[in-house]
Amino acid sequence: MSEISEAFLRIDRQDSAALDRAFTSFYPELKKIARARLRGSGLQGHLQTTALVHDSYLKLATGPDAVFTDRLHFFAYASRVLRSIVIDLVREQRALRHGGDAQIVTLDTAAGDGIAPAVDIEALNDALEDLAKLDAPLARMVEMRFFGGMTEDEIADATGVSSRTVTREWQKARAFLLTLLSD
């Protein structure tokens, strides 16, 4: 059994030192995933990548017992935690007490040319919740792909299906989400 697998078994037995070691070894990869999530969330400037990763550690360390059999299961769970943190922050930013319903108006109409539109994370979350009501495994796959930054092969390994099935399911999920987001 690998050192990481043994660490995950100790995590299951409430060994916080094992969680610390696992988190430390995955820290650079978690920062990369967090940076990608913040880039599309509209929260840049409000939350740093390091703070997001540290918040995810706190949720992992104090949250309910989760079973991590390997690296991919850890990242699947971490992607769900990152998603919940980002969604909570987006909702907070949009709250009325923060002027969340104010429309942002630019004075120069050419100022936004060439800038890709940001993903509306809250709308995506609502669409994911609708998808989860219809097909929960499909919604978890979207979480792993979009919020966790996992590849199709990694998702296939984590869920126990073939890469081709993940590709098909990803196409189905994208079509469903695009339909919900365009409404």
N, C-alpha and C positions, 0 to 999 in steps of 0.2 A: 504494500500500500504506500502511496506517495506521501511525502511530508504534508502536502496541502490537504490530501484526503484525511489524514490523521488529525490535522488541525480542525477540519470541519466536524469531525466526530467529537472532538473535545468541545467545540462551540456548542454542539447539541447537548452536551452535558453541563452547560452553563459555565464553561471555563473562559472567563473574560480575557485572560492572557492570550488564549488561542485566537479569539476574535481580533485582538489587537495585532497579533502577528499576521493574520490573514489580511486584515485591512491594510497594514503597512506594506505587504508585498503587492497588493493590488492598487495601492494609492495612485501611482502614476496613470494607470489605465482608467481609474475612476475619475481623475481630474480631466483626462482627455474627453471622456463621455460627458462630464458635467459642463465642460467648455462648449461642446457641441450643442447641448441642450439650452444653455444660456444664450448662445448666438441666435437661435431662432425664437426665443421667447419674448423678446422685447424688454427683458430685465437687465440688460447690460447697463452698468453704471449703478444699479440698485443692489446687486449681489455679485460678489466675487466667486470665482470658481472654487477657490479654497474653502470659502465659507459654506458653499453648497455641499461639498464633499464632507466637511466636518459635521454639518447638520445631518447628513445621511448616516454618518457613523453613530451619532447620538440616537437616531431612530432605530438603527440596527441593534445597538447595544441595549437599549431600554425597551424595545418593542417586544411583541409576543415571540415565543419560541418558533424559530424557523429551522427547517432541516435543509442543510446544504450538503449534498453528496459529492459535489465537485465544484470546480471553478465556474462552470457555465450556470449551474443552479444559483451560485452566489451572485453572479452578474444579473441573472434574471430577477432575483429578488431585489438587488440593489437598484435596478432600473425602475422597479415599481416604487421604491422609496424615493428616488430622485424625482419621479413624476409627481408624486404627492407633494413634495416640497415645492417644486416649481409651480404647480397648480395653485397651491395655497398662497404663494407670493403674488401670482398674477391676480388672483381674486382680491387680495389685499390692496394691490396697486389700483385696482379698478373700483374699489369701494368708494361710496359717496364721500366719506370723510376725507378721502385723499383726492377728491376731484376726479374720480374714476369715470364719471359720465361726461366729462368735458371733452368737447371735440377739439382735436389738435389741428390747427390751421397754419399752413405755411404762407408766407407773404410772397415768396418767389415760386412760381409754378414749375420752374425748371429745376428747383433744388432737389427734387426726388428722382430725377431722371437717372437711370442706370442702377438704381438701388433695388435689390430684390425685395419684394414685400415680405414682411415678417409673418410667421405662422401665428394665427390666433390660437394660442395655447388653450384658452378657456373653451373656445368652440370645439377644438379638437378633443378636449377632455369630455365635453358633453356628448360628442359623437362616439367616443370610445365607450362611454357608459351605455349608450343606446346599443352599440355593437355587442357589449358584454351581456346585455339582456337576451340577445338573439343567439350569440355564439361566444361563450366565455373563453374557450381556448384561442379563438381567433383574436380576441381583444388582448389576451396575454401576449400573443405573438407580436402584435403591433407595439405593445409596451416594450418588449425586448428589442425590437428592431428600431423604433423611433426614439424612445427614451433611454434605452440601454446601449444603443449603438452596436448591437450584435449582428454578425453576418448571418446569412441564411444557413450556412453550414453549422454555425454555433447554435442557432435556434433548433436546427434539426437534431443535433446531439443532445441539447437540453430537454427537448420534448419527446424524443424517441421516435421521430418520424423521418422519412427520407427528405433529402434536400429538394427534390422535385415537388414533394407535397408542400413544403414550406414556400417554394416559389409560387405554386398555384394559389395557396391560401393567401399569400402576400398580395397577389394580383386581385383576388376577391376582396380582401380587406381594403385595399386602396380604392377600388371602385365604390365600395359601400361608403367609405368615409368621404370620398369626393362628392358623392350624391348628397350625403347629409350636410356637408359643409357648404355646398352650393345653394342649398335651400334658404 
